[in-house]
Structures are given as structure tokens and as C-alpha cells.
């Protein structure tokens, strides 16, 4: 295990600045996930850590050891790529032990590490097969095993699951997290998939245009986003954003005529918030729907219903903007099964879990 510290990292490709300036501390033994939209700089940052890309400024240290100018092979890191990058003419055993044999590792040690990796990855019995005889998930496990046998200080993963189908990706995601928990190794994982980030990470680093937007555990990022970008990127379907005016009166809050549940904690956070040029953010699961109108509800004209199995997501228009809500088919089977495009529902926030965003800066005014 090792901690990795990046200070003042800057990276440009010609006139294009990919990472303006970045500081990041990766804790020893943690599973850190870099996530963000395409072009946000996450893969470039991973390659900088690995030594596959140089930097224009800044330093990289591992356990206090400056590795900024070192070649990739001298950083004691192992990388698993999106493409499996296995030698097609070699068997599973040969692929796993190739790097060790190139380093002239003692044969007994090579076999010990090979046996450990085969057992850990459930690859016993596949030692003599070649990559072409394996499934996609098995090839990915071999690629991970090749990194494991090296016993590096840091594991780096560059979207290793993106070539797998949805079902296999879910099972491999679980296997990889279980593997990390066994090894307790420092791991940095890059993905564009927020589900992978939320289910696997100890902490998430959310990037946008080379800048860190938030670093926190998954639950904290989901429940307490720092800005509109974070709130919109994490969550599926994404958070609803409604335009209106915040009104406060006698300890009660409303937004564009929609009453908002208000705790003392939330009231303290929005005490100094502007009344105009703000957006209300609320997640689909935090909205209650009814066919009966009321003073605490606004009208939702349904335009689409998406059935996903346990849930149904209903999207419609309101006086405050477009809104998507989640209906639990077990709790509201009659309402869920009967809703169709063209219907009218009446909705309200169900709990004090809404957010207020500055309409200019995008900062979350309820963060903290």
C-alpha cells in the first residue's frame, strides 16, 4: 500500500490546456474513482500518475518519494487497460507470469504468486488456455491478475469494464471490489459510468474540464453536492432543476408557489440565499405524486412514462419547468400502472432533501 500525492499538476497538449492546475491526495489502501464526462481529463490524469504522460508543471510522489521524472517501469505501479492487452500466443499462466520472468524473479516465487492469483480470480483450470479461448470477463480477470502478481505499490485501472456487456459488467464490478478488499491495495479507477463510481469507490473525484468539482464518499456526493454540475452528473435519472423564486415567510419556504419541507438545518443554510436567480434541485425519488390536487402541490402534465421493473419514471411539465418523478410500483401499484402520457398528477417534495443553486455560479447554496 502507498499514498500518492499530486501537487500543482498542469498538463497541456499544444495550446489546449487539459488540466489547468490540480492537487490530489490518494490515501494508502483506498479505492479512489476518477469520474466525469468525456474529455474531462480523467484518463490523462491516470496516465500522468502512471508516467505514460509527462506534466508541464507539478510533482507526483509515492510514499513521499518523488517519482515525477521516472519512467513508468520505475514507479512500482501496475495498470489495467480498457483493452485487455493480453499476448494472444501465450497461455493464461504465461500471460500472468511474463513480467515476473522478465525480471528474473525466483521460480518458486513465480509459482507461488501464480497460484495465489489463479485462486483469487477463480481461474484455476484455465492455466493452459489462450486468450482466444476465454470469455470477455475471464480475459479481464487475466488482465487484472497480471497486475496482481507484480504486487505493485499502486494499481491503476483505465475503464477496464467498458468492453463488457451490462450483466457481465455488474458481476465483474463486484468481483473487482471484493478483490480490492482482500488486497487492501491503493487503487485508482477511471470510469465515465457514474454507477461504477457510486458502487465501487471509497471516495469519488468528480472532474470537469480538468478541474476537481468535488472529492467525497459516494453517499456524500449524492446527498450533498457542491454545485449544479455535481448534482446533475451523479444520479440516474439526474436531479430535476426548476426555475422560480424562493420565498420565505414566518419560517416557511416556498419556490414559485410550491411549499418546501423546511428543517432548522435547511433554514439556516438558506437564510442568506438570494431570492431570485436561483434554481431548485430535487431528485425524482424525493417527489410524491397524487391524482388529487392540494395547496401544497403543483400540477404535473405527464408526457412520458418509463417502466423499469420495480419503478416507473414519469416525466412531465409544470409551471416551474420539466420534472421527472419516481413511482415505486410496490408502494403505489394502482397509480404507477395507471399513469399514461396525457394524464395530470399533482406533486410535492416529500422531505427536506432539496437543494438550492445559484443561477449564475452554479454553487449549491444548501451545501454543508
RAKA-V382159 format. One record per residue. N is the residue number from 1. SS is DSSP state (A for helix, B for strand, O for the rest). PHI is phi as a letter, one per 40 degrees, with the letter a starting at -180 (none if undefined). NEAR is the number of other C-alpha atoms within 12 Angstrom. Layout:
BEGIN
N&SS&PHI&NEAR / N&SS&PHI&NEAR
END
This chain:
BEGIN
1&O&none&24 / 2&O&a&29 / 3&O&c&29 / 4&B&b&39 / 5&B&b&26 / 6&B&b&31 / 7&B&b&23 / 8&B&f&22 / 9&B&c&35 / 10&B&b&29 / 11&B&a&30 / 12&B&b&22 / 13&B&b&16 / 14&O&g&8 / 15&O&c&9 / 16&B&c&14 / 17&B&c&22 / 18&B&c&29 / 19&B&b&33 / 20&B&c&27 / 21&B&a&25 / 22&B&a&32 / 23&B&b&26 / 24&B&a&33 / 25&B&b&28 / 26&B&b&38 / 27&O&c&25 / 28&O&c&25 / 29&O&g&26 / 30&O&c&31 / 31&B&b&42 / 32&B&b&43 / 33&B&b&44 / 34&B&c&48 / 35&B&b&46 / 36&O&i&37 / 37&O&c&25 / 38&O&d&20 / 39&O&g&21 / 40&O&c&28 / 41&O&h&37 / 42&A&c&39 / 43&A&c&36 / 44&A&c&32 / 45&A&c&45 / 46&A&c&43 / 47&A&c&29 / 48&A&c&38 / 49&A&c&48 / 50&A&c&40 / 51&O&g&28 / 52&O&c&24 / 53&O&b&23 / 54&O&c&27 / 55&O&b&34 / 56&O&c&22 / 57&B&a&22 / 58&B&h&26 / 59&B&b&31 / 60&B&b&36 / 61&B&b&32 / 62&B&b&31 / 63&O&f&23 / 64&O&g&17 / 65&B&c&20 / 66&B&c&20 / 67&O&b&28 / 68&O&d&31 / 69&O&c&24 / 70&O&c&24 / 71&O&c&18 / 72&A&d&23 / 73&A&c&18 / 74&A&b&19 / 75&O&b&30 / 76&O&f&30 / 77&B&b&38 / 78&B&b&37 / 79&B&b&40 / 80&B&b&35 / 81&O&c&32 / 82&O&c&25 / 83&O&c&23 / 84&O&c&34 / 85&O&f&23 / 86&O&c&34 / 87&O&c&24 / 88&O&c&17 / 89&O&c&16 / 90&O&b&21 / 91&B&c&24 / 92&A&d&38 / 93&A&c&37 / 94&A&c&30 / 95&A&c&38 / 96&A&c&44 / 97&A&b&40 / 98&A&d&28 / 99&A&c&27 / 100&A&c&28 / 101&A&c&22 / 102&A&c&15 / 103&O&c&14 / 104&O&f&13 / 105&O&c&18 / 106&O&d&14 / 107&A&d&16 / 108&A&c&14 / 109&A&c&19 / 110&A&d&28 / 111&A&c&22 / 112&A&c&20 / 113&A&c&29 / 114&A&c&36 / 115&A&c&26 / 116&A&c&26 / 117&A&c&35 / 118&A&c&31 / 119&A&c&21 / 120&A&c&25 / 121&O&b&36 / 122&O&f&21 / 123&O&b&29 / 124&O&c&20 / 125&O&g&16 / 126&O&b&28 / 127&O&d&29 / 128&O&c&20 / 129&O&c&25 / 130&B&c&23 / 131&A&d&30 / 132&A&c&19 / 133&A&c&18 / 134&O&b&24 / 135&O&c&20 / 136&A&c&27 / 137&A&c&33 / 138&A&c&34 / 139&A&c&39 / 140&A&c&39 / 141&A&c&43 / 142&A&c&45 / 143&A&c&44 / 144&A&c&43 / 145&A&c&42 / 146&A&c&39 / 147&A&c&38 / 148&A&c&44 / 149&O&c&38 / 150&O&c&34 / 151&O&f&30 / 152&O&c&29 / 153&O&c&34 / 154&B&b&41 / 155&B&b&47 / 156&B&b&45 / 157&B&b&39 / 158&B&b&34 / 159&O&f&34 / 160&O&c&35 / 161&O&b&40 / 162&O&c&27 / 163&O&c&22 / 164&O&c&24 / 165&O&c&15 / 166&A&d&17 / 167&A&c&15 / 168&A&c&22 / 169&A&c&25 / 170&A&c&21 / 171&A&c&22 / 172&A&c&31 / 173&A&d&33 / 174&A&c&20 / 175&A&c&25 / 176&A&c&38 / 177&A&c&29 / 178&A&c&20 / 179&A&c&27 / 180&A&c&32 / 181&A&c&20 / 182&A&c&17 / 183&A&c&26 / 184&O&f&25 / 185&O&c&32 / 186&B&c&38 / 187&B&b&46 / 188&B&b&48 / 189&B&b&47 / 190&B&b&44 / 191&B&a&41 / 192&O&b&32 / 193&O&c&31 / 194&A&c&33 / 195&A&c&27 / 196&A&c&36 / 197&A&c&38 / 198&A&c&34 / 199&A&c&29 / 200&A&b&37 / 201&O&c&39 / 202&O&c&33 / 203&B&b&32 / 204&B&b&43 / 205&B&b&43 / 206&B&c&44 / 207&B&b&37 / 208&B&a&28 / 209&O&f&26 / 210&O&g&32 / 211&B&b&32 / 212&B&c&30 / 213&B&c&32 / 214&B&a&34 / 215&B&b&31 / 216&B&a&28 / 217&O&c&25 / 218&A&d&32 / 219&A&c&20 / 220&A&c&23 / 221&A&c&33 / 222&A&c&38 / 223&A&c&28 / 224&O&b&32 / 225&O&c&40 / 226&O&c&32 / 227&B&a&36 / 228&A&c&38 / 229&A&c&32 / 230&A&c&39 / 231&A&c&39 / 232&A&c&29 / 233&A&c&32 / 234&O&c&40 / 235&O&h&27 / 236&O&a&21 / 237&O&c&26 / 238&O&c&26 / 239&O&d&37 / 240&B&c&38 / 241&B&b&31 / 242&B&b&32 / 243&B&b&28 / 244&B&a&27 / 245&O&b&26 / 246&B&c&32 / 247&B&b&25 / 248&B&b&26 / 249&B&a&15 / 250&O&f&9 / 251&O&g&19 / 252&B&b&22 / 253&B&b&32 / 254&B&a&30 / 255&B&b&37 / 256&O&f&26 / 257&O&g&25 / 258&B&c&32 / 259&B&c&29 / 260&B&b&37 / 261&O&d&28 / 262&O&b&28 / 263&O&c&19 / 264&A&c&14 / 265&A&c&16 / 266&A&c&27 / 267&A&c&28 / 268&A&c&19 / 269&A&c&21 / 270&A&b&32 / 271&O&d&23 / 272&O&b&16 / 273&O&c&28 / 274&O&c&23 / 275&O&c&26 / 276&O&b&21 / 277&O&f&22 / 278&B&b&31 / 279&B&b&37 / 280&B&c&45 / 281&B&b&46 / 282&B&a&42 / 283&O&c&37 / 284&A&d&35 / 285&A&c&30 / 286&A&b&28 / 287&B&b&36 / 288&B&b&34 / 289&B&b&39 / 290&B&a&28 / 291&O&c&24 / 292&O&b&18 / 293&O&c&17 / 294&O&a&17 / 295&O&c&15 / 296&O&c&24 / 297&O&b&29 / 298&B&b&34 / 299&B&c&30 / 300&B&b&35 / 301&B&c&30 / 302&B&c&29 / 303&B&b&23 / 304&B&a&23 / 305&B&b&27 / 306&B&b&25 / 307&B&c&20 / 308&O&b&16 / 309&O&h&15 / 310&O&c&17 / 311&B&b&24 / 312&B&b&31 / 313&B&b&35 / 314&B&b&40 / 315&B&b&35 / 316&B&a&34 / 317&B&b&27 / 318&B&b&30 / 319&O&c&21 / 320&O&c&26 / 321&B&h&22 / 322&B&c&26 / 323&B&a&43 / 324&B&b&38 / 325&B&b&42 / 326&B&b&40 / 327&B&b&35 / 328&B&c&26 / 329&O&c&21 / 330&O&c&15 / 331&O&c&16 / 332&O&b&20 / 333&A&c&16 / 334&A&c&15 / 335&A&c&28 / 336&A&c&31 / 337&A&c&23 / 338&A&c&22 / 339&O&c&32 / 340&O&a&22 / 341&O&d&19 / 342&O&h&17 / 343&O&c&23 / 344&B&b&27 / 345&B&b&36 / 346&B&b&30 / 347&B&b&40 / 348&B&a&37 / 349&B&c&35 / 350&O&c&25 / 351&O&a&20 / 352&O&c&25 / 353&O&b&29 / 354&O&c&43 / 355&B&b&46 / 356&B&b&48 / 357&B&b&42 / 358&B&c&32 / 359&O&c&25 / 360&O&c&15 / 361&O&c&16 / 362&O&g&27 / 363&B&c&29 / 364&B&c&34 / 365&O&c&34 / 366&O&b&36 / 367&O&c&31 / 368&O&h&18
END
